[in-house]
Amino acid sequence: MGKNVAIAGVTGAVGQEFLAILDERGFPMDSLKVLASSRSAGKTVRFRDADYTVEELTEDSFEGVDIALFSAGGARSKQFAPAAVRAGAVVVDNSSAFRMDPEVPLVVPEVNPEAIHRHKGIIANPNCTTIVANVAVWPLHKANPVRRMVVSTYQAASGAGMSAMLEMIQQAREVLDDKPVTCNVLKYQLAFNLYCHDSKIGPNGYNEEEMKMVKETRKIFGTDAIAITCTCVRVPVMRTHCESINLEFTKPIT
Ligand SMILES: NC(=O)c1ccc[n+]([C@@H]2O[C@H](COP(=O)([O-])OP(=O)(O)OC[C@H]3O[C@@H](n4cnc5c(N)ncnc54)[C@H](OP(=O)(O)O)[C@@H]3O)[C@@H](O)[C@H]2O)c1
């Protein structure tokens, strides 16, 4: 039997990927509810040769839903995920809203799939850069515990959402036409440029994106014993994040 699935944030960069992957994997579904802001209500999205009408995300959106995939920003997850759980759905949340909540498992299927069984209605998935690093580092860590991890990331416009991708194209046109550059979504000019990731810089000098790598990796690996440092840079490509990871192990590598 298939699942009744809802996607909150279906019109966004991540929401569109949810649809593509559900289709690619032939995920068994009985129904699909597509949710976004009131701005998108009434628009249609296409899935498996059918059109679905986007509804506004509200607390009443989750009646009869088995699995709710959330990617509409942390504030929306905090506001609406509890309502989805009360309605009986299991929430898989892509935002940072619940990642560090000790009651919420933070899961990378290739690393700690067993953590899923501890869920109380919400399962969080980590930041994109953490996932990429953890999938590569985990098998090495199991063979020879990692003592120190030095990560540098090169992150595309897509990580800042659909509107950031569109703004980078606009910026590129503006630069080439020698016009003032629009920075409504992106913090600075990204076209033909790069800068320290646009999240807030904390008192320790690291930006929030960098600290996500540190905290989330420790939660997923279940250890505080790894020394981790990370530098996150936004680079002017549309999609595709890149990472360099330098590891120091407990025992010599043979
Ligand atoms: N884990 C990861 O790999 C990863 C990667 C990238 C992003 N993220 C996270 O995923 C979330 C979405 O990112 P994105 O890149 O897809 O952003 P995006 O392209 O800007 O899309 C945002 C989505 O949220 C919806 N939304 C915004 N305000 C809303 C509201 N008040 N009520 C209901 N829906 C609302 C938007 O609907 P409208 O179109 O109607 O505005 C849109 O569907 C963010 O929390 C982001 O940090 C995670």
The ligand as an ORCA input file, in Angstrom:
! r2SCAN-3c Opt
* xyz 0 1
  N      19.317     20.194      3.940
  C      19.597     20.667      2.779
  O      20.255     20.048      1.981
  C      19.070     21.993      2.397
  C      19.515     22.580      1.230
  C      18.977     23.755      0.871
  C      17.986     24.314      1.700
  N      17.600     23.743      2.828
  C      16.563     24.295      3.679
  O      15.308     24.002      3.075
  C      14.414     25.073      3.246
  C      13.900     25.542      1.887
  O      14.967     25.877      1.061
  P      14.814     26.188     -0.492
  O      16.195     26.337     -0.973
  O      13.913     25.221     -1.178
  O      14.094     27.642     -0.442
  P      13.215     28.357     -1.554
  O      13.611     27.949     -2.915
  O      13.276     29.804     -1.199
  O      11.737     27.812     -1.291
  C      11.035     28.104     -0.113
  C       9.731     27.339     -0.083
  O       9.056     27.648      1.144
  C       7.758     28.163      0.845
  N       7.352     29.174      1.814
  C       7.956     30.353      2.094
  N       7.230     31.041      3.004
  C       6.150     30.272      3.298
  C       5.020     30.432      4.140
  N       4.851     31.527      4.889
  N       4.104     29.441      4.193
  C       4.249     28.336      3.433
  N       5.289     28.124      2.599
  C       6.229     29.085      2.529
  C       7.905     28.790     -0.523
  O       6.621     28.929     -1.100
  P       6.321     30.127     -2.155
  O       6.928     29.692     -3.446
  O       4.837     30.169     -2.171
  O       6.959     31.366     -1.593
  C       8.776     27.749     -1.214
  O       8.003     26.644     -1.600
  C      15.187     26.110      4.046
  O      14.898     25.922      5.417
  C      16.619     25.798      3.757
  O      17.497     26.209      4.780
  C      18.120     22.577      3.178
*
